[in-house]
Amino acid sequence: MAFHQQYVGIEQPAIGQLIRELRQTLKLTQEKFAVHLGVSFPTINRWENGYATPSPLALKQIEVLLNQLSESSDATVRERCQSMRRKYFV
């Protein structure tokens, strides 16, 4: 699975929207989501607000997380993550 055009050339607003949607689905603050991904709070904030773009490695981590959550026992989380996979990944 690849993020639109394998992470290259994707519009920043789409990346920020994906990160925000995923974080909110998990009911995490930016601070807690940053810890989960191993980045700083300002990094998550910049990604969500379009001031920076995640590295290919960070995007791969997000993709792996989405794949795992798409099989969650929590139906709401599972459905939202499956929807995000269809929306953002080809």
C-alpha positions in Angstrom: 0.0 0.0 0.0 1.3 3.4 -0.8 0.3 6.9 0.2 -0.8 8.8 -2.9 2.1 8.4 -5.3 4.2 6.6 -2.7 4.4 9.6 -0.4 5.8 11.8 -3.2 4.0 14.9 -4.4 1.0 14.5 -2.1 -0.5 17.8 -1.0 0.4 18.8 2.5 -3.2 19.5 3.6 -4.0 15.8 2.9 -1.2 14.6 5.1 -2.1 17.0 7.9 -5.8 15.9 7.6 -4.8 12.2 7.8 -2.7 12.8 10.9 -5.4 14.8 12.6 -8.1 12.2 11.7 -6.0 9.4 13.0 -5.1 11.1 16.2 -8.7 12.1 16.9 -9.9 8.6 16.1 -7.5 7.3 18.8 -8.7 10.1 21.1 -5.2 11.3 21.7 -3.8 14.8 22.2 -1.1 16.0 19.9 1.4 15.4 22.8 0.3 11.8 23.4 0.2 11.0 19.6 3.7 12.5 19.3 5.0 10.1 22.0 3.3 7.2 20.3 5.1 8.0 17.0 8.4 8.9 18.7 8.4 12.5 17.6 8.0 15.8 19.4 4.7 17.6 20.0 5.7 20.6 17.8 6.4 18.1 15.0 2.9 16.7 15.2 1.5 20.3 15.4 3.5 21.4 12.3 2.4 18.3 10.3 -1.3 18.8 11.1 -1.1 22.5 10.4 0.8 22.2 7.1 4.0 23.8 8.2 6.1 20.6 7.8 5.9 17.3 6.0 6.5 14.0 7.7 9.6 12.1 6.4 8.9 8.9 4.4 9.8 6.9 7.5 7.3 8.7 9.6 4.6 8.2 6.9 5.5 4.5 6.8 4.9 4.4 10.6 1.6 6.0 10.2 0.6 3.6 7.4 1.6 0.6 9.6 -0.4 2.0 12.5 -3.4 2.4 10.2 -3.1 -1.1 9.0 -3.0 -2.4 12.5 -5.9 -0.4 13.6 -7.9 -1.5 10.6 -8.2 -4.8 12.3 -9.0 -3.4 15.8 -11.6 -5.1 17.9 -13.2 -1.7 18.4 -15.7 -1.4 15.6 -15.6 2.4 15.5 -11.8 2.6 15.3 -11.7 -0.3 12.8 -14.2 1.4 10.5 -12.6 4.8 10.7 -9.2 3.5 10.0 -10.4 1.4 7.1 -12.0 4.5 5.7 -8.8 6.5 6.1 -6.8 3.7 4.3 -9.2 3.9 1.4 -9.1 7.7 1.4 -5.4 8.3 1.7 -3.7 5.2 0.5 -3.9 3.5 -2.9 
